[in-house]
């Protein structure tokens, strides 16, 4: 299985909002990310749904600058 297919599968979440936002981001931007950004995105996918949604919604701060930059891209997707 290709990496992007694995990432798409991992974007399937319990919260419909996350499914939509993350899948849209992967389709539009994932291939254009560098290796560090892709790794940071995969690390975000390791998070539980509610804290991840809070970060995307801007209710919780990201742990790293790399994550923050990704969250900003995800928000405008």
N, C-alpha and C positions, 0 to 999 in steps of 0.2 A: 504494500500500500504506500502510495506517495505521501510525503510529509504533509502537503497541503490538504490532502484528503483526511489525514488523521486530525489535523487542526480543525477542519470543518466539522468532523464528528464530535470533537471535544467542545465545540461551540453550542452543541445541543444541550440545553440546560432545562432546569425545572421551571424557570421563569420565562414566559413567552417573550417578554421585553428583551431579555438577554439574548434569546435565540435570534430575534430579529436584528438587533443592533450588532451582535458579534458576527453573525453570518454575513451581513451586509459589509462589514469592515473587511472580513477575509476575502470576499469576492472582489472588492474594489482596491484594497491596499496591501494585503499580506505579501504578495509576490514582489512588491516593490520595496519591502523593508530589508534592511541589511541584517546580517546574521545576529547581531546583538539585539536589534529591535524584535526580531522574530523570537529570540529566546525570552525576551522580556514579556512578549505577548503570551507565549506558552506558560510562563510563570503566572501571569494574571489568570489564565484558565485553570490553574491549580487551586484558586481561591473558591470558597463556598459562594453560592449565588448571591445571598443578601449583601455581604460586604463588597463583592465585586460590583453589584448594581449601585450601591451607595457611592463607590468610587467613580463610576461612570456618570452618575447623576450629580456629582460634585459635593456630596454630603460628607465624604471622607477623603482625606488626603492620601496621595500615593506615597509609597515607601521610598521610591527612588525618583530621580529626575527622568530617567529613561521611561519608567512607568507613567509618570506625569505627561510626558510628551505623547506617549501612545494614547493615553486617556483623552487628551485633547483632540487627537485625530479621530478616535472612535466617536466622540461627541458630535463632530461635524459631519460624520458619514451619513 
